């Protein structure tokens, strides 16, 4: 290994819906973190790994930091975000181009002074008036001593090479932690639950914004075939019918979409069985949250 090889952890932080998970997936080159238009899609700290040239980047995709919902689930997620500050070498603060509000102010107030923070201005492709970008950069540059400010479009792969080059310069000289072809440290069982949860979020619209979780009760592998048994956890009995849908069509559609993504990621056939369970108050019960893998 080259003696100048660099390896480091990078926390990807920001308020909900600024594109943190999309950015992580684009940088890694695979879906290791789920995405949807709903806030709080990401609930766990997820490590995505990219090894290129003489650098290994270990991205920590964190939940969106928010102040609105005060249940145990959101307290754990916010705690996960702040805990990541101590464990990383670089912080990537992701904001949406042209938008800076009280959420960003709150996050900046929590940033550790000793860590380099790169401000990633995402969704520049959505700016109607491109001339607004430079004044926005000038304004936000006065709000914190950022190591760099990089405009990007994660969806369009615009600016990502510049982001990687800049981030690499702040990583320590160290040997790689993962193999060159690794993309995440999360087990397949966890990735399967996240893929299914993403499809539920995408198919349910606003009907169940925070009231569901996924528990993989059994994960078996026979050669290239994986048999996955998954329970969808909802808060109320009325939610069960919503998830299942008329004649079971919604849950069937969700399961089919999830199975296809799992086969693509795992590179083999998937036999997926899903059902719905009611656990009242699960999002405010720390024992249930622990059983579901929340930190």
C-alpha positions in Angstrom: 0.0 0.0 0.0 1.2 3.5 -0.8 2.5 5.3 2.3 0.4 8.3 1.4 -2.9 6.4 1.4 -5.7 8.2 3.2 -8.7 6.7 5.0 -11.3 8.5 7.0 -14.9 8.8 8.2 -17.2 11.6 6.9 -20.5 12.4 8.5 -23.2 13.5 6.1 -25.5 15.7 8.1 -28.3 18.2 7.5 -32.0 18.8 8.0 -34.5 16.3 6.5 -35.0 16.2 2.7 -31.9 18.0 1.6 -30.6 14.9 -0.2 -28.1 13.4 2.2 -29.0 9.8 1.3 -29.0 10.5 -2.4 -25.6 12.1 -2.1 -24.2 9.1 -0.1 -25.6 6.6 -2.7 -24.2 8.6 -5.6 -20.8 8.9 -4.0 -20.7 5.2 -3.1 -22.1 4.1 -6.5 -24.8 1.9 -5.0 -28.0 2.2 -2.9 -26.8 1.7 0.7 -29.2 4.3 2.1 -32.9 4.6 1.4 -34.5 7.7 -0.1 -37.9 9.2 -0.4 -39.5 12.7 -0.3 -40.6 12.1 3.3 -38.7 13.5 6.3 -37.0 11.0 8.5 -36.6 8.3 5.9 -33.1 7.6 7.2 -33.3 6.4 10.8 -29.9 4.8 11.4 -26.3 5.8 10.9 -25.3 4.0 7.7 -21.7 3.5 6.5 -21.1 3.7 2.8 -17.6 2.9 1.5 -15.9 4.3 -1.5 -12.3 3.3 -2.4 -10.6 5.1 -5.3 -7.0 5.8 -6.2 -5.2 6.4 -2.9 -8.2 7.2 -0.7 -10.9 5.3 1.2 -14.0 7.3 2.1 -16.3 5.9 4.8 -19.5 8.0 4.7 -21.7 8.0 7.7 -25.2 8.9 6.4 -27.1 10.2 9.4 -30.8 10.8 10.1 -32.1 14.3 9.3 -31.8 16.5 12.3 -35.2 17.9 13.3 -36.8 19.6 16.3 -40.5 18.9 15.6 -41.2 15.3 16.8 -40.3 14.6 20.4 -40.9 10.9 20.8 -38.2 8.4 21.7 -37.5 7.4 18.1 -36.6 11.0 17.2 -34.6 11.6 20.3 -32.5 8.5 19.4 -32.0 9.7 15.9 -30.9 13.2 16.9 -28.6 11.6 19.5 -27.2 9.5 16.6 -26.4 12.6 14.6 -24.5 14.4 17.4 -22.7 11.2 18.4 -21.3 10.9 14.9 -19.4 14.2 15.3 -17.0 12.6 17.7 -16.3 9.6 15.5 -15.5 11.2 12.1 -12.7 13.1 10.5 -14.7 15.4 8.3 -18.3 16.7 8.4 -20.3 17.3 5.2 -23.1 19.7 6.0 -25.7 19.3 3.2 -28.1 22.2 2.5 -30.5 22.9 -0.3 -29.5 25.6 -2.7 -31.1 28.9 -1.9 -32.6 27.6 1.4 -31.2 28.3 4.9 -33.4 28.5 7.9 -33.6 27.9 11.6 -32.8 24.2 11.1 -29.5 25.0 9.6 -28.8 27.6 12.3 -29.4 25.0 14.9 -27.1 22.5 13.3 -24.3 25.0 12.9 -24.6 25.8 16.5 -23.8 22.2 17.4 -20.8 21.8 15.1 -17.5 21.0 16.9 -14.9 23.6 16.4 -12.1 21.1 15.9 -13.6 19.3 12.9 -13.3 20.5 9.3 -16.8 21.1 7.9 -17.4 21.2 4.2 -20.7 22.9 3.2 -22.3 21.0 0.4 -24.9 23.1 -1.4 -27.1 20.4 -3.1 -29.9 20.6 -5.7 -28.2 23.4 -7.7 -30.0 22.0 -10.8 -33.3 23.0 -9.3 -32.5 26.7 -8.9 -34.7 28.6 -11.3 -32.4 31.6 -11.3 -28.8 30.4 -11.4 -27.6 33.9 -10.5 -29.0 33.4 -7.0 -26.2 30.9 -6.2 -23.3 33.3 -5.8 -25.1 35.6 -3.4 -26.3 32.6 -1.4 -22.7 31.3 -1.1 -21.5 34.7 0.0 -24.2 34.9 2.7 -23.8 31.4 4.2 -20.0 31.7 4.1 -20.3 34.2 6.9 -22.2 31.9 9.2 -19.4 29.4 10.0 -15.7 28.9 9.2 -16.2 26.2 6.6 -13.2 24.3 5.3 -14.8 24.6 1.8 -18.1 25.3 0.1 -19.0 23.0 -2.8 -22.1 23.4 -4.9 -23.4 20.0 -6.2 -26.3 18.2 -7.7 -26.3 14.7 -6.3 -29.1 13.6 -8.7 -27.1 14.9 -11.8 -23.7 13.8 -10.5 -22.6 17.4 -10.8 -19.7 18.6 -8.6 -19.1 15.2 -6.9 -15.6 14.8 -8.1 -14.6 18.2 -6.8 -16.3 17.3 -3.4 -14.3 14.0 -3.2 -11.0 15.7 -4.0 -11.6 18.4 -1.4 -12.8 15.9 1.2 -9.8 13.7 0.6 -7.4 16.5 1.5 -8.8 16.6 5.0 -8.6 12.9 5.7 -5.7 11.4 7.7 -2.9 9.2 6.2 -4.0 5.7 7.2 -4.4 2.2 5.7 -7.8 1.2 4.4 -10.4 -0.2 6.9 -12.4 -2.1 4.2 -11.6 -4.2 1.1 -11.5 -2.2 -2.1 -14.8 -3.6 -3.4 -16.8 -3.2 -0.1 -19.6 -0.6 -0.3 -21.0 -0.8 3.2 -20.5 -2.4 6.6 -24.2 -3.1 7.1 -25.3 -6.8 6.8 -27.7 -7.9 4.1 -30.4 -8.5 6.8 -30.3 -4.7 7.6 -30.2 -3.6 4.0 -33.3 -5.8 3.2 -35.3 -4.1 6.0 -34.3 -0.7 4.7 -35.2 -1.5 1.1 -38.6 -2.7 2.2 -39.2 0.4 4.4 -38.3 2.6 1.5 -40.9 1.0 -0.7 -43.5 1.4 2.1 -42.6 5.1 2.4 -42.8 5.6 -1.3 -46.2 3.8 -1.7 -48.0 5.2 1.3 -47.8 8.9 0.5 -48.7 10.9 3.6 -51.0 8.3 5.1 -48.3 6.9 7.5 -45.5 9.4 7.8 -43.8 8.0 10.9 -46.0 5.2 12.1 -44.2 2.2 10.7 -41.0 0.1 10.9 -39.7 -3.1 9.5 -38.5 -6.1 11.4 -36.7 -9.0 9.5 -37.8 -12.0 11.6 -35.9 -14.6 9.5 -33.2 -14.4 6.9 -32.0 -17.6 5.3 -29.6 -18.2 2.4 -29.5 -21.3 0.2 -26.8 -20.8 -2.5 -27.9 -17.7 -4.4 -31.4 -17.8 -3.1 -32.3 -15.7 0.0 -35.5 -16.3 1.9 -36.6 -13.2 3.8 -39.5 -13.1 6.3 -40.4 -9.5 7.2 -42.9 -7.9 9.5 -44.2 -4.4 8.9 -44.8 -2.8 12.4 -47.6 -0.2 12.6 -48.8 1.8 15.5 -52.6 1.4 15.2 -55.0 -1.3 14.0 -56.4 1.1 11.4 -53.0 1.5 9.9 -52.8 -2.3 9.1 -55.6 -2.0 6.6 -53.9 1.0 4.9 -50.6 -0.9 4.5 -52.3 -4.0 3.2 -54.6 -2.1 0.8 -57.6 -3.3 -1.0 -57.5 -7.1 -1.5 -53.8 -7.0 -0.4 -52.8 -5.1 -3.5 -50.7 -2.4 -1.8 -48.6 -4.8 0.3 -48.1 -7.0 -2.8 -46.9 -4.1 -4.9 -44.5 -2.9 -2.1 -43.1 -6.4 -1.7 -42.6 -6.8 -5.4 -40.7 -3.5 -5.7 -38.6 -4.4 -2.7 -37.8 -7.8 -4.0 -36.5 -6.4 -7.3 -34.2 -3.9 -5.5 -32.9 -6.6 -3.2 -32.1 -8.9 -6.1 -30.3 -6.1 -7.8 -28.2 -5.2 -4.7 -27.5 -8.8 -3.5 -27.0 -10.3 -7.0 -29.3 -13.3 -6.5 -32.9 -14.5 -6.3 -35.1 -13.3 -3.4 -38.1 -15.1 -1.9 -39.8 -12.4 0.2 -42.8 -12.9 2.6 -44.3 -9.9 4.3 -47.1 -9.3 6.8 -48.3 -6.6 9.1 -48.1 -6.4 13.0 -49.7 -3.9 15.3 -47.5 -2.6 18.2 -49.1 0.4 19.8 -46.7 3.2 20.8 -43.7 1.5 19.3 -42.0 4.8 18.3 -42.0 5.9 22.0 -41.0 2.6 23.6 -37.2 2.3 23.9 -37.3 -1.4 24.5 -39.1 -1.9 21.1 -36.7 0.5 19.4 -33.8 -1.5 20.7 -35.3 -4.7 19.4 -35.6 -3.0 16.0 -31.9 -2.1 16.0 -32.1 1.6 16.9 -29.1 2.9 18.8 
